[in-house]
C-alpha cells in the first residue's frame, strides 16, 4: 500500500461525502481507482524502507492538511480513510483473504509488499492516521 495515495485519497473522498456509509464506500472505490496508477517499489530493501518512511510522513502531512474542517467532516474522513485502507489490510494482510480469487486478482493488478514487518508498519501507520483525525 502507498499511504500517500490510499490513505490521503480515502480521507479526501470521506471529507467530501455526505455521510459515513458513503464515505466508507467511496474510500473502497478510491482504493481500486488509485491502484490503476502504477506503484513503484525500489529494488533494494534499504531503499524500500526509505521510500516507505517518506510515504508515511507525506501521508501524515496530507491528512493533517485535510483536518481543517468541522467534526462531521472528520468523522467522514475517518470512514473514507478506513474504506481505502481496509482493502490492502484485508486482501494483502489476511492470508485467507489474500488466497481468494478476489485477493489474487487484487494482488495481480498491483504488486504489494507482503513482508510481516511491512504489514505491521502499515497497521501502525493506520493507527497513527486514525488517532490524528480523532484527537486533533
N, C-alpha and C positions, 0 to 999 in steps of 0.2 A: 504494500500500500504506500502511496505517496500522500503524506498528510497535507502538504501544501494544496494539492488538488482535491483530495477526497474530503478531508475534514473541513476545509475552508468553503468548498462549494456546498457541502451539506449544511453548514451553518448559514451560508448566504441564502440558499433556497428556503431554509427554515424561517429565516427572518422575513422573507417576502411572502410567506404562506399565511393563509387566514386562520389556521388552527393547527394544533399539534398533530392530528392524524394526517392532514395533508402535508405537513412539514416532514413527517417521517417517510411517507410515500415518495415525496419529491426528493428526499435525501437518497433513498434507494435508487430511484431513477437516475439522479445525478451521478451516482457512482458508476453505473453502466455507461452513461454518456461519456464521462471523463475517461473511462477505460478504453475508449476508442482512440484516445491520444496515446501514442507510444510512451511508455515509461522507460527511463534509462537507468540501468544499474551498471556502475563501473565493474571492471573485471576483477580487480583485487579486493580482498576482504577489507583491508585498511581503507581503501577509497570508498567502499560501500558504507562503512560506518561513518566516515567523514561526511559523505553525502547525506546519510540518514540524519545525522545531528543537525546539519544545516536545514534539512527539510523540516525537522521538528521545530526548530527555532523560528523559521519563517511562518510555519502554520500557527504557532502561538501568537506571533505578532499580528497575522492577518485576522485571527479570531478576536484578538484584543481590539483591533480597529472596528470590527463588526459589533462590538459590545456597546457602542454608543447608541442607545435607544431605550425603549421602555421595557419593563419587566415582561410584558406579554411577548415582545419581540425575542427576549432572551429564552423564554420557555419554548417558543417555536424554533429558535436557533438550536437548542439542545436536541429537540426531536429530529430536526433536519440532519444535524451532525450525527446523531445516533443511527439514523437510517443509512446514511452514507458509510459510516464506519462499520456497521454491522455486517455488511456484505463480505468484506475481506476477513473480518474477525471470525465469522461463521464458516464461510466457504473455503477459506485457506487454513484457519487455525483449528478447526474442529475436524479431526481425522475422518470421522464417519461421514460428515457432510462433504468434505474435500473429495472423497472417493465416489460420490454420487455422480450421475451423468451431468447434472447441473453444475456441480462443483468442478468437474473436469472441463466442461465447456467454458466456465469462467476462467479457469487457470490457463487453458489453451489460447484464449483470446488475448491474454496479457500475462507475461511471466510474473510470478510473485516470489519473493523471498520467503522461505518456509522454515528457516532455522529457528529453533526454540528461543534463542536469545533475541532474535529479531521480533518474533511474535510477542514475547514478553514485553519488550520495549514499546511495541505498538499498543498493548493494553495499558501500560503505564502512561503513554502519551495520551491515550483516550481519557484516562482518569484525570490527567492534568488539564486537558481542554474542558472536560466536564466541570471540574472544580472552578476553573477560570470563569466560565459562564455563570455558574451558580453563585459564586461568592462575590465577584466584583459588582 
